């Protein structure tokens, strides 16, 4: 039987470039070499495309912060991609998880793994994800939305009217509606890059200035004291969910370092929660996935509030981390779907579609 030509794309222009390299090399290592002809494809931080020419059978998952060698520049990206049967964009963040590369695939009629243009762009933009989740009545933390550009700040009202203000005035308005602690996030960023916790007005100012280095749109959320749990979803029309996993961060919150460099962070699969709570989370995960018109896969993150046991959605990730120790594949392993089988299912979902 003729092998399926799979273009595995990793790296990219986002702040999650290094994480994508780990995920991408892991996918390449685990894909069935008897079933697929694999074309490892690397995008550098400037957006240049390369063939990764290391023999496929020798490619192993690399560590975080690794650099990729043995590269051959791709001059005609379109013609290169047209040789493929399917693309597997193991890209996190801007340029890969935001609908951009999905639009490229759509334009040249190339099948690809994962969410489409609309769901990818909504899932990437935390502010617009919030708006969609509000519409479908999924519980979430209270939030404020501001814009920042060239050291000028704009407050966005709930009806989307905008008013430029001094940062001090914006902080006052935010403090009228939210209580400390708050979390400040760039609207378009992943792996907790640019995220800071603010316990007072001074820290809030520092956090806003920090977030403005990563995006012009900034989300400020009411902090929730609770357990961090995650649920993986898989499918197109018929969607299955994983068991619930819990994050035990080695730091005050699940920062980039806590996720990728601090060995004291732990995951518990399955999470020690009652069946009713587990089922509610799984139902909400499917609802969130459908609300953004998701396809293929996503990981949906939640909080369980300590005092009330209420469930709040945190965010949805349309191309979650894909290393062998990442939460998404580990959650499905719990119900007997191996990493290699999961890759097969994701490719089959797109081919069937």
LUMMIVEX-803674 format. One line per field, with one value per residue (C-alpha): residue number from 0; residue in one letter; x, y negated, z negated. Coordinates in Angstrom, 1 decimal. Example, Ala and Ser with C-alpha at 12.3 -4.5 7.8 and 13.67 -1.06 7.14 Angstrom:
# residues 2
k c(0	1)
r c(a	s)
px c(12.3	13.7)
py c(4.5	1.1)
pz c(-7.8	-7.1)
***
This chain:
# residues 353
k c(0	1	2	3	4	5	6	7	8	9	10	11	12	13	14	15	16	17	18	19	20	21	22	23	24	25	26	27	28	29	30	31	32	33	34	35	36	37	38	39	40	41	42	43	44	45	46	47	48	49	50	51	52	53	54	55	56	57	58	59	60	61	62	63	64	65	66	67	68	69	70	71	72	73	74	75	76	77	78	79	80	81	82	83	84	85	86	87	88	89	90	91	92	93	94	95	96	97	98	99	100	101	102	103	104	105	106	107	108	109	110	111	112	113	114	115	116	117	118	119	120	121	122	123	124	125	126	127	128	129	130	131	132	133	134	135	136	137	138	139	140	141	142	143	144	145	146	147	148	149	150	151	152	153	154	155	156	157	158	159	160	161	162	163	164	165	166	167	168	169	170	171	172	173	174	175	176	177	178	179	180	181	182	183	184	185	186	187	188	189	190	191	192	193	194	195	196	197	198	199	200	201	202	203	204	205	206	207	208	209	210	211	212	213	214	215	216	217	218	219	220	221	222	223	224	225	226	227	228	229	230	231	232	233	234	235	236	237	238	239	240	241	242	243	244	245	246	247	248	249	250	251	252	253	254	255	256	257	258	259	260	261	262	263	264	265	266	267	268	269	270	271	272	273	274	275	276	277	278	279	280	281	282	283	284	285	286	287	288	289	290	291	292	293	294	295	296	297	298	299	300	301	302	303	304	305	306	307	308	309	310	311	312	313	314	315	316	317	318	319	320	321	322	323	324	325	326	327	328	329	330	331	332	333	334	335	336	337	338	339	340	341	342	343	344	345	346	347	348	349	350	351	352)
r c(x	x	x	x	x	x	x	x	x	x	x	x	x	x	x	x	x	x	x	x	x	x	x	x	x	x	x	x	x	x	x	x	x	x	x	x	x	x	x	x	x	x	x	x	x	x	x	x	x	x	x	x	x	x	x	x	x	x	x	x	x	x	x	x	x	x	x	x	x	x	x	x	x	x	x	x	x	x	x	x	x	x	x	x	x	x	x	x	x	x	x	x	x	x	x	x	x	x	x	x	x	x	x	x	x	x	x	x	x	x	x	x	x	x	x	x	x	x	x	x	x	x	x	x	x	x	x	x	x	x	x	x	x	x	x	x	x	x	x	x	x	x	x	x	x	x	x	x	x	x	x	x	x	x	x	x	x	x	x	x	x	x	x	x	x	x	x	x	x	x	x	x	x	x	x	x	x	x	x	x	x	x	x	x	x	x	x	x	x	x	x	x	x	x	x	x	x	x	x	x	x	x	x	x	x	x	x	x	x	x	x	x	x	x	x	x	x	x	x	x	x	x	x	x	x	x	x	x	x	x	x	x	x	x	x	x	x	x	x	x	x	x	x	x	x	x	x	x	x	x	x	x	x	x	x	x	x	x	x	x	x	x	x	x	x	x	x	x	x	x	x	x	x	x	x	x	x	x	x	x	x	x	x	x	x	x	x	x	x	x	x	x	x	x	x	x	x	x	x	x	x	x	x	x	x	x	x	x	x	x	x	x	x	x	x	x	x	x	x	x	x	x	x	x	x	x	x	x	x	x	x	x	x	x	x	x	x	x	x	x	x	x	x	x	x	x	x	x	x	x	x	x	x)
px c(0.0	1.3	2.4	0.5	2.7	2.6	4.2	5.0	5.6	7.2	9.0	7.3	7.4	5.6	7.0	6.2	8.8	10.9	7.9	6.8	10.2	9.8	6.3	7.1	10.2	8.1	5.4	8.0	9.6	6.3	4.6	4.3	7.1	5.6	2.3	3.5	6.2	7.2	8.4	9.9	9.5	10.9	9.9	12.5	11.6	11.8	9.2	11.7	10.7	13.3	13.4	14.8	17.2	18.2	17.1	13.6	14.4	17.1	14.9	14.2	12.4	14.7	14.8	13.4	15.7	17.3	18.3	17.6	20.5	20.7	18.4	17.7	15.9	12.5	12.2	8.7	6.6	3.4	4.9	6.5	3.2	1.3	3.4	1.8	-1.3	-1.8	-0.1	0.3	1.1	2.5	2.8	1.8	0.8	0.9	1.4	0.5	-2.4	-4.2	-5.7	-2.9	-1.3	-4.7	-5.7	-2.7	-3.6	-7.2	-6.1	-4.1	-6.7	-4.3	-5.8	-4.5	-4.8	-6.6	-9.0	-10.0	-9.4	-12.3	-11.9	-8.1	-8.3	-11.0	-9.2	-5.9	-7.5	-8.4	-10.7	-12.8	-12.8	-14.3	-17.0	-18.0	-18.1	-20.3	-22.7	-23.1	-23.2	-20.0	-19.0	-15.7	-13.8	-14.8	-12.5	-11.6	-10.2	-7.8	-5.6	-2.0	0.1	3.1	2.7	-0.9	-3.8	-7.4	-10.2	-12.8	-16.3	-18.6	-20.5	-17.1	-17.0	-13.4	-11.9	-8.2	-7.0	-3.9	-2.8	-3.4	-7.1	-7.5	-6.1	-8.7	-11.5	-10.3	-10.1	-13.7	-14.9	-12.3	-10.7	-7.1	-5.4	-5.8	-4.1	-2.9	-2.4	-1.6	-4.7	-2.7	-0.1	0.3	2.3	1.7	4.2	3.7	1.3	1.7	-0.2	-1.0	-1.8	-2.0	-2.2	1.5	1.9	-1.1	0.7	3.9	1.9	0.0	3.2	4.8	1.8	1.9	5.3	3.6	0.3	-1.7	-4.7	-4.6	-7.0	-7.2	-9.0	-10.3	-8.1	-9.8	-8.4	-8.9	-7.6	-6.4	-7.7	-7.7	-9.8	-8.8	-11.3	-11.0	-13.2	-15.2	-19.0	-18.6	-16.5	-14.9	-13.4	-10.5	-10.5	-9.7	-6.1	-5.0	-2.0	0.1	2.3	5.6	5.1	2.4	0.7	1.4	3.9	6.1	9.0	6.6	5.4	8.6	11.7	10.6	10.8	8.7	5.5	3.3	0.3	-2.3	-4.2	-7.0	-7.7	-9.0	-12.5	-16.0	-17.8	-20.4	-17.8	-15.8	-18.8	-19.7	-16.2	-16.3	-19.7	-18.4	-15.3	-17.4	-19.6	-16.6	-15.1	-18.4	-18.9	-15.7	-16.5	-13.6	-12.4	-9.9	-8.5	-8.3	-7.4	-9.8	-8.6	-10.7	-10.6	-12.5	-13.0	-11.8	-14.6	-17.6	-16.5	-17.8	-16.3	-14.9	-13.4	-9.9	-9.1	-9.1	-6.0	-6.5	-3.0	-1.9	1.6	2.4	5.4	5.1	4.7	2.3	-1.2	-3.1	-1.6	-1.2	-5.0	-5.9	-3.3	-5.4	-8.2	-6.0	-5.2	-1.5	0.5	1.0	-2.6	-3.7	-1.6	-3.2	-6.7	-6.0	-4.8	-7.7	-10.2	-9.0	-8.8	-12.3	-13.6)
py c(0.0	-3.5	-5.5	-8.6	-11.7	-13.7	-17.1	-17.6	-21.3	-22.7	-25.7	-28.9	-32.6	-32.6	-32.9	-29.1	-28.3	-26.1	-24.2	-23.5	-22.0	-19.5	-18.7	-18.4	-16.1	-13.9	-13.5	-12.7	-10.1	-8.4	-8.4	-5.0	-4.9	-1.9	-3.8	-7.3	-9.0	-11.8	-15.2	-17.0	-20.8	-23.5	-27.2	-29.5	-32.5	-34.8	-32.7	-31.0	-27.4	-24.5	-20.8	-19.1	-16.7	-14.5	-10.9	-10.4	-7.2	-9.1	-12.0	-11.8	-14.2	-17.0	-19.0	-22.4	-25.2	-22.9	-24.2	-22.5	-21.7	-19.9	-22.3	-22.9	-26.1	-25.7	-28.4	-27.6	-26.7	-26.3	-23.7	-21.9	-21.6	-20.5	-17.3	-16.2	-14.3	-16.0	-18.5	-18.1	-21.6	-21.0	-24.7	-26.6	-30.3	-33.0	-31.9	-28.3	-28.0	-31.2	-30.3	-31.7	-28.5	-26.8	-29.5	-28.7	-25.0	-25.9	-28.0	-25.2	-22.5	-20.6	-18.4	-19.2	-17.9	-20.0	-22.9	-25.1	-28.8	-30.2	-27.9	-28.3	-32.1	-32.3	-29.8	-31.8	-35.1	-35.0	-38.0	-36.6	-33.2	-34.9	-36.5	-33.2	-31.4	-34.2	-33.7	-30.0	-30.5	-28.6	-29.9	-31.8	-34.3	-38.0	-40.0	-43.4	-44.1	-46.9	-47.8	-49.1	-50.5	-52.9	-53.5	-54.6	-52.7	-52.2	-50.9	-48.7	-48.9	-45.8	-47.3	-47.6	-51.4	-52.5	-55.3	-56.2	-56.8	-57.2	-53.9	-55.0	-55.7	-52.3	-50.6	-52.4	-51.3	-47.7	-47.8	-48.9	-45.8	-43.1	-42.2	-41.2	-38.9	-39.4	-37.7	-39.8	-38.1	-39.0	-38.1	-36.2	-34.2	-30.7	-28.6	-31.4	-33.7	-37.2	-36.2	-37.8	-37.7	-41.0	-41.3	-45.1	-48.2	-48.5	-44.9	-45.4	-48.3	-46.3	-43.3	-45.4	-47.0	-43.5	-42.1	-45.0	-43.7	-40.6	-41.9	-45.1	-43.4	-42.6	-40.5	-41.1	-38.3	-37.9	-35.4	-32.1	-30.2	-26.6	-23.4	-23.5	-20.7	-19.8	-17.7	-16.5	-16.2	-14.3	-14.1	-16.0	-15.3	-12.4	-13.8	-11.8	-13.2	-12.0	-11.6	-14.7	-15.5	-17.9	-20.2	-20.6	-23.6	-24.0	-27.7	-30.1	-29.6	-27.6	-29.8	-29.0	-27.8	-25.8	-24.0	-23.3	-23.7	-23.2	-19.4	-19.8	-20.5	-17.4	-16.1	-13.7	-11.5	-10.9	-13.8	-12.9	-14.4	-12.9	-11.5	-14.2	-17.0	-15.0	-14.5	-18.2	-19.2	-16.7	-18.1	-21.7	-20.7	-19.4	-22.5	-24.8	-22.8	-23.0	-26.7	-27.6	-25.2	-22.9	-20.0	-17.2	-18.1	-20.5	-20.6	-22.5	-23.9	-24.6	-25.7	-24.1	-26.8	-25.7	-27.2	-26.5	-23.6	-25.6	-24.9	-27.8	-27.5	-28.9	-28.5	-26.2	-25.1	-24.1	-22.6	-21.6	-20.4	-17.1	-15.7	-12.2	-13.8	-16.5	-16.4	-15.9	-12.5	-11.4	-11.9	-9.6	-7.0	-6.7	-5.2	-3.0	-5.2	-5.2	-8.2	-6.4	-5.4	-9.0	-10.3	-7.8	-8.8	-12.5	-11.9	-9.6	-12.2	-14.7	-12.1	-10.9	-14.5)
pz c(0.0	0.9	-2.1	-3.1	-2.7	-6.0	-6.3	-10.0	-10.6	-13.7	-15.1	-13.9	-14.6	-18.0	-21.5	-21.7	-19.1	-21.4	-22.7	-19.2	-18.4	-21.3	-20.2	-16.5	-17.0	-19.3	-16.7	-14.0	-16.3	-17.1	-13.7	-12.1	-9.5	-7.8	-7.2	-6.5	-4.4	-6.7	-5.6	-8.6	-8.0	-10.2	-10.3	-12.0	-14.2	-11.1	-9.2	-6.8	-5.9	-5.8	-5.1	-8.2	-6.4	-9.3	-8.4	-9.7	-11.5	-13.4	-14.6	-18.3	-20.6	-21.6	-24.9	-25.4	-24.1	-21.5	-18.1	-14.8	-12.5	-9.1	-7.3	-3.6	-2.6	-0.9	1.8	3.1	0.1	2.2	4.6	1.7	-0.2	2.9	2.9	-0.4	-1.2	-4.6	-6.8	-10.6	-11.9	-15.3	-15.8	-19.0	-19.1	-16.5	-12.9	-13.6	-16.0	-15.1	-11.7	-9.6	-8.4	-8.3	-5.7	-3.6	-3.6	-2.7	0.2	1.8	0.9	-1.4	-4.1	-7.6	-11.1	-13.7	-14.0	-11.1	-10.4	-12.5	-15.5	-15.5	-15.4	-18.1	-20.3	-20.0	-21.0	-24.7	-24.6	-21.7	-23.3	-26.4	-24.3	-22.7	-26.1	-27.5	-24.6	-25.3	-29.1	-30.1	-33.5	-33.5	-35.6	-35.4	-33.2	-31.8	-28.3	-27.4	-24.5	-24.6	-21.9	-21.8	-25.6	-25.1	-26.7	-25.8	-28.0	-26.3	-27.7	-27.7	-24.7	-22.9	-23.1	-23.5	-25.6	-25.7	-29.2	-31.3	-32.7	-36.2	-35.3	-33.7	-36.8	-38.9	-36.6	-36.6	-40.4	-40.5	-38.8	-39.8	-43.1	-43.7	-42.9	-39.2	-36.2	-33.3	-30.0	-26.4	-24.4	-21.8	-23.5	-24.8	-27.3	-29.8	-28.0	-29.2	-32.0	-35.4	-38.7	-40.3	-44.0	-44.2	-42.0	-41.6	-40.4	-38.1	-36.4	-36.0	-34.6	-32.1	-30.8	-30.6	-28.7	-26.2	-25.0	-23.6	-22.3	-21.8	-23.3	-27.0	-29.2	-32.9	-34.8	-38.3	-40.1	-41.1	-44.1	-43.0	-41.4	-37.8	-35.7	-32.0	-29.7	-26.2	-23.3	-20.0	-17.0	-14.4	-14.7	-17.2	-20.0	-22.7	-25.9	-28.1	-31.9	-33.8	-34.7	-37.4	-37.4	-40.5	-39.8	-41.5	-41.4	-42.6	-39.2	-36.1	-34.4	-31.4	-33.7	-35.9	-32.7	-31.0	-33.2	-36.9	-37.5	-40.7	-38.7	-38.5	-36.8	-38.3	-35.9	-36.6	-38.9	-42.4	-41.8	-42.1	-39.1	-39.0	-38.8	-36.2	-34.0	-34.2	-33.1	-30.2	-29.1	-29.3	-27.3	-24.5	-24.7	-24.5	-21.6	-19.6	-20.5	-18.7	-15.8	-16.8	-14.7	-15.4	-18.8	-21.6	-25.3	-27.5	-30.8	-33.9	-37.5	-40.4	-43.0	-46.4	-48.6	-46.3	-44.1	-41.1	-37.7	-35.6	-32.2	-31.8	-28.1	-25.1	-23.3	-19.7	-19.2	-22.7	-23.6	-22.0	-23.7	-25.1	-28.6	-27.5	-29.1	-25.9	-24.9	-28.5	-29.2	-26.3	-27.3	-30.5	-28.4	-26.3	-23.3	-22.9	-21.6	-18.3	-18.0	-18.8	-15.9	-13.6	-14.7	-14.2	-10.6	-9.9	-11.2	-8.5	-5.7	-6.4	-6.5)
***
